[in-house]
Amino acid sequence: MRNRALLKEWWLRFAGNPVDVPFESRIFHSFSLIIMGALGFETIFNLIVGLYISTVITAVILVAQFLLFYLSRKKGKLNLAVMLSAIETHVLIGVGYFFSGGVQGSSLLMFAAVLFLIIAIVSQRKWIWWFSLNLILVAGLCVYEYYHPGIVKQQNYTRLELFVDNSASYIIVVTLLTFCIIQIRRGYSEQKSLTEKQTLELQRLNAEKDKLFSILSHDLSTPLNSVKQYLHLLTEVDLDAAERLDMEKGLLVTTEHTQELLNNLLNWSRNQLQAVKANLREINLQQQLHKTIGIAGVTAVNKGIALHTAIDANIMVTADIDMIQLVVRNLLNNAIKFTPADGRVALTAAVQNGWCTLSVTDNGIGIPTDKQAAIFSLVAAATYGTEKEKGTGLGLMLCKDYMQLQGGSIWFSSTEGAGASFHIALKGRVV
């Protein structure tokens, strides 16, 4: 297994990695490597059996193919390398035709293999051009030999030499064709897999787009309409102090939820439009979350919910301050939103094996089983808190994105009707 892994690593180093080298380039590089190996063998064989002219020809092709391989692999000039390689191969095989037995030799087999490899690499509009050139050249050589039989130098092979020569030619051609077909099939499978992933991603983005339009058209217009109606009532109806206070409290809650939505929407938009990077540094978790917890505590008190926190003052985590505050703020707001009055929300932190796990646990209404799979996306339908506070799912999706950017993770567990627990993990330690 180790030798196989080393061989694969060596091959990828020279032929190119699929991640950063195009499919056509990898075929040409692979073809060049196999050809150079085969030509090295052919050169030695021709030298041993006394085919000195063939030895020179194969040696010249070997050097030329190495230079063309270098031109494509190191200089990135694939098209030029392919064109020169195709011309060079046709010319030299054509010359070798007269010194390798003509139609009785292996030249015609090599012409067929070269054409197949060229078709596999060049663009579609060049197929007919190379096919015609190959066909005309081969037909011309055969016709010329037919009318001038003495032009081809006949070799007096021994039985062993004949078998070795023909077998070697067959092995070379079959190896090239098999490898090329494997590469084509593998490339097709990779492209198919990539297309399927892109299709799924496009469907996800389309669903997110529809959800965002819904948020913009409904969730943002509703609080504005409420403010408008309140102002209209002030001018049309004489409200007493109690009625006015009740309406103002309702408007305050609506405005707070709208502000939260706008903050998430703006952060998500910035995350999508810009290459947002996490500004990671080691921070004191309790100190950086103090203000966030305080604001959430006010919301919890107004709803009659007990918010308990247990974060060691000595815990240090590696995080982006703005991102971790946004994540915790969203998790706390969600827990409060989906927990009824007299409920309980707990925020705890623990460090183990170099990781700090921060947990937000509530005893609220929980998450329905059919909605748990899409909880971190906009695909999930809108949800409503215990006092009809609307949840869009944008906050949790943003939490997931920001945790990934910080090199952390986020997960949850929930039982419908019994609450939920959300957990985030970041690199951390106790000092």
Secondary structure, DSSP 4 states (H G I P E B T S, - for coil): -HHHHHHHHHHHHHH--TTTS-HHHHHHHHHHHHHHHHHHHHHHHHHHHT-HHHHHHHHHHHHHHHHHHHHHHTT--HHHHHHHHHHHHHHHHHHHHTTTTGGGSSHHHHHHHHHHHHHHHS-GGGHHHHHHHHHHHHHHHHHHHHH-GGGSPPP---HHHHHHHHHHHHHHHHHHHHHHHHHHHHHHHHHHHHHHHHHHHHHHHHHHHHHHHHIIIIITHHHHHHHHHHHHHHHHS---HHHHHHHHHHHHHHHHHHHHHHHHHHHHHHHHHS------EEEEHHHHHHHHHHHHHHHHHHHT-EEEEE--TTEEEEE-HHHHHHHHHHHHHHHHHTS-TT-EEEEEEEEETTEEEEEEEE-SS---HHHHTTTTSTTSPPEE-TTS-EE-SHHHHHHHHHHHHTT-EEEEEEETTTEEEEEEEEEEEE-
